[in-house]
Amino acid sequence: MNIKVFTQSAILLSGKKNIYFDPFKIEQKLNDADYIFITHNHYDHYDEKSISNVIKDTTKIIVPEVLEREIDKLTKNYLVVKPNQSYKIDDLEFKTVPAYNIHKSFHPKEANFVGYVVELDDTTYYIMGDTDALEENKNLKVDVCFIPIGGHYTMDYMEAFDYINEIKPKKVIPIHYGSIIGDIHLGEKFKELINKEIEVEIHIKEENI
């Protein structure tokens, strides 16, 4: 499975299928998405211009309830999801995990924003969305974790370090820093702290912004 992080939290997992998460600031007309997953409705996660640049006629879009009205205007080929549920669309199995802030108001629990755990080629990928470390996501067993580290709107890199060393994925990819919030060098600071048994893959770098 090939992994690309465009910027912020925009992720592409490509193999037999092209699966996008929160496409943002994608300027090229790629139109190659088989699936698009959206975690919540903030502009750096739900970007209609970027969606239009990756969507094709057969693309299926997965959104939380808060985006049902908006997505219905773009396509009828969508699935609305809630936290703490398991789903199967075609041969793709995934589950939703709550994503919210504990002591901040940016991402309230009652908004029902989500992260996604997706099984692909015997590997479990967890795209956390904008969240803090929660009781609901501390017992997950995943192979690859995409974690926000920018702080302010999400956990910061120190909180992310504590979380990753607790759940111990095989690989972690820090996201949600380097543009809107969080210094571009946070990824390297985060990497220095992580247990050496866990692979840290840095995609958001100065030359890529």
N, C-alpha and C positions, 0 to 999 in steps of 0.2 A: 504494500500500500504506500503510495507516494503522499507526502504531506507538504502543503504550502500554506503559509500564513501571509496574507497580503498586507494587512495593517490592522491595528487595534485587535478585534476579535474575529476578523474575517478569515475563515479557514476553508481549505479544499482538501478533501481526502479523495484520491483518485486511484482507481484500480480497474476492476471490471465496470464500475459505475463511477460517475463524478458526483460527489456529495459535498455541497457547500453548507457552511454554517455562518450565519450573520454576515453575508457579503456586504462590504462597505468600501467605498472609494475604488471600485473596480471600473476602470475607464474603458478597457478593451471590450469590443463586442465578441464575447466568447461563445455565448449561447450553446453551452455544452452541459448544462446541469441536468442530471437525472433526478436529483432530490435537492431541495433547499430547506434547511432547518433554521428557524428563527427562534431566538430565546426570549425576546421581549420587544417592546415597541419603541425604545429610545432610538434616536436618529442614527447613532453609530452602530446599531444592530439591525434595525429595519430601514434599509436604504433602498427606496423603490428604483432609483436610477441604476444601482448596482444589480438589483434583481433583474431588471429589464435587460441588462448586459450579459447575464448568464442563463436566463430562462430560455427554454425551447418549447415546442408544442406539447411534448409529452412530460415535461417537468412536473413533479409532484412537490408541493410546498407544505411543510409542517409548521404550524404556528400555535402559540398559546391563545386562549380565549379572547384576550384583550385585542387581538389583531383580526378577529374574524370578519368584521365589517370591511376593514381596509383590504384584506387579501381577496375578498369576494369580488371586489371591483377589478382586480388584476387578472384573476383566473378562477375557474370553477374546479380546478384540479388540486384541491387542498384538503388537509386533515387538521382539525382543531384538537389540541391536546390539553390535558390537565396534569398537574404535578402528581407524582406517586402512582403512575399508571404504566402498564406495559402495552406495547402496540406491535402490530405487524403490518407492513405495507409492502405488497408484492412478496419478495423473499427476504426483505430487510426487517430485522427485529430490533427494537429499541425500547428503552424505558425513559420516563421523565423523572427528574429529581428537582425538588424545590430550589429556587434561587432567590435569595432575598437578603436584606441587611438586618442586622440585629439591633443596632443602636443608631441607625441613620434612616432617613426618610426617602432616600432615592429609589429604593427597590423594596416596597412594603410587601410583607408576606401575603396580605390579602389580594394583591394584584395577580397572584398565581403565575408569576414568571417561572421559567423552567431552565434547567440544564438537561443535557441528553447523554445517555449511555447507549452506545451503538456497538453491536457485534458485527465485525467484518473480518472475514478470513481468519477465524479463530483468535482474533485480537479484540479486546474490549477497549473502546475509546470513550473517555468522559470529557465532554465539552461543558464546562461548569456554568457558563453564562456569567452575569454580573451578580456576585454573591459573596457572602462571608463564609467562614467555616461554620457549618451548622451541625446540629445533632443528626439531621437527616442525611448528611453526606459524609459522615465520618466512618461509617462501616462499609463503604463500598469497596469491592475488590475489582480493580481495573488495571489494565496493562499500560495504557497511555492516558495521561491527564493533561488537558489544556486548562491552565489556571490563571485567573486574573491577578496581577501583582501591583498594579499602579497606585492603589490606595485611593482615598477620598470617597470614590463611588463604590469601591469593592474592598476586599482585604488588601493590605499592603504586602510588600515582599517578605517582611518578617513573619507576618501572620500566615502567608502562603508557605513559607519554609516550614513552620510548625505543622501545618496541615499535611503537607506532602511527606514529611518524615514520619507522620503518624499512619497514613494510609498505605505508604510504600508501593507506589506503582513501579513498573519496570522502567518507564520513561515519563518525563514531565516536560511540557512545553509551556513556558510562561507567555502570557498574552496580556492585552489591555494595558499597555504602557507605551511610551515613546512618541505619542502624538497628542491626543487630547489631554491625557493626564499621565504623569510619571516620567521621570528622566529616562532617556534612551539607554542608559547604562544599567538600569535596574536588573535587566536579565542576567548580566554577568555577576552583579552583587548577589542575586538570588542563587545562581549556580554555585558560587563559592560556599554557600551554607549547606547545600543539600548533601545528604548521606551519599558517600561515594559509590554505594551499590546501586544507586538510582541514576540512570542516564538522564542528563539534562541537555535538551536540544534547543538552541537559540535561533529563532527565525527572525525576530524583529531586531534589526540592527540599523545603525545610522545610515549605511549605504542603501538600505532598502526603503527608507522613509521618503 
